[in-house]
């Protein structure tokens, strides 16, 4: 594959006439600025690295927009009840169709890889499928059909609350003991084989759903299979969670995790919305990544993550679409900056002291943190990295007469998803002129699933 991009944000900055040659595995073998090659296909527009989506629950795409009514003010737990009710109806075919649509929409928005935090393991009555990894295998199939790279994170879920409280009946499809979990993990690990676009990691759901003893036990088994496997956990998302953890063990969730588990750069703490200063300092010293999901956190009323303080400590940070209430990296980056502005009553909050473009700063943070989070060679356009490339449409009114980092500011704060014209994953084009290559069939499959599951 040889593509000649008119303009590209490479690992060395913006460059023109960039020739990208990818190998059979979709990795960039050669990247040459100021090139001329009449045999290469020329791509106009502004090419940027594809953004990793570091936290996704694909099945929740079915619920997007359906939890905005009720009697009086709601909270996270009320939303969770609605989600559980819908989850009971999923079968493997319906789940795969919904996931495929979500992954297609991610690609059209500029995400080229996804960390799928997958906990919908079992049949509707809570019993394992004949193939215990059935639903995880459907995730991998959905990602392949859409053409997105994936790090699948099968979720370890054992309890219904702090102190090993028994799981609720609504959680039966999620619950696994250690042996069954490892059966699922090893089956999925075998399924991805040596693919450069698929990987499997470890995801203890939360300190409510898994105690630290079980985390340590299962993590040791996971490391025997894949020593570098990324680990992801929900933590400190709501104040009620922090208060419940304090009541149970006398420490807030992030501190309890750090006290009991060897957290290192392979770890990812999802949300971590409510950390105190001591927790923030200790977590930053581990090299772990915080994965924030600003549109979901706003939708659920979780609170505002202290992104400015975290970045001042050089903490890695990634973004994710989480509940799929909106699927767009530009939406997440804009919401991330805007929530900081609302909290501090200032502008350009997440810029470094040296100034510059806040859109470029946000993108750089999300690319580096996202690549580390999913444990794949992506997030930068350089030789040896996967050819995951998003092309911004410079004919879109938001981008006309912009250049360099001004394009990124206009994309993040003005144009959004409508600016994404072409998308390549591993050098293969999956979005062309704003349409996915399998768009019609994917939407038809989703329509059939949604009409069945929501009737």
BELCORHU-V100062 format. One line per field, one symbol per residue. ss: DSSP state (a for helix, b for strand, c for the rest). psi: psi as a letter, one per 20 degrees, with the letter a starting at -180 (. if undefined). burial: I if it has 9 or more other C-alpha atoms within 8 Angstrom, else O. Layout:
# BELCORHU-V100062
ss = ???
psi = ???
burial = ???
This chain:
# BELCORHU-V100062
ss = cbbbbbbbbbccbbbbbbbbbbccccbbbbbbccccccccbbbbbbbbbcbbbbbbcaaaaaaccccccccccccaaaaaaaaaaaaccccaaaaaaaaaaaaaaaaaacbbbbbbbbcccccccccccccccaaaaaaaaaaaaaccbbbbbbbbccccbcccbcccaaaccccccaaaaaaaaaaaaaaacccccbbbbbbbcccccccaaaaaaaaaaaaaacccccbbbbbcccaaaaaaaaaaacccaaaaaaaaccccccbbbbbcccccaaaaaaaaaaccbbbbcaaaaaacccccccaaaaaaccccbbbccbccccccaaaaaaaaaaaaaaaacccccccccccccaaaaaaaaaaaaaaaaacccccccccccbccbbbbccccccccccccaaaaaaaaaaaaaaabbbbbbccbbbbbccbbccaaaaaaaaaaaaaaacc
psi = pppophpqnaijapqqmopppqahjjqohpoorlrooiiqpporaoprqqppojopnhhihhipijkjranapraghgghggghghhhiprggggggggggghghgghijpiqpoonojmgrrhjiqqqhohjghhhhghggggghkqqpopnpppohrjrqkkpqqqhijhihpprgghghggghgghhhhcjpijprpapnpgrihiprhghggghhhgghhgnhjpqpqppplgqhhggghgghgijqrggggghhiqnpaiiqpopfkhmqrhgggggghihjqppoqmhhghghikhappmhghghhjkpqprqridikhqnohhgggghgghhhghhikrrlhjqrhibbphggggggghgghgghgikrnaiqnrpiqqmoppopoiiphhipjqqcihggghggifgbhiiogqppokippippliqqhkgghghghggggghghj.
burial = OIIIIIIIIIOOOIIIIIIIIIIOOIIIIIIOIIIOOOOIOOOOIIIIIIIIIIIIIIOIIOIIOOIOOOOOOOOIOOIOOIIIIIOIOIOIOIIIIIIIIIIIIIIIIIIIIIIIIIIOIIIIOIOIIOOIIIIIIIIIIIIIOIIIIIIIIIIIIIIIIIOIOOIOOOIIIIIIIIOIIIIIIIIIIOOIOOOOIIIIIIIIIIIIIIIIOIIIOIIOIIIOOOOOIIIIIIIIIIIOIIIIIIOOOOOIIIIIIIOOIOIOIIIIIIIIIIIOOOIIIIIIOIIIIIIIIIIIIIOIOIIIIOIIOIIOOOIIIIIIIIIIIIIIIIIIIIIIIOIIIOOOOOOOIIIOOOOOIIIIIIIOIIIIIIIIIIIIOIIIIIIOIIIIIIIIIIOIOIIOOOOOIIIIIIIIIOIIIIIIIIIIIIIOIIIIOIIIOOIOOIIOIIOOIIOOIOO
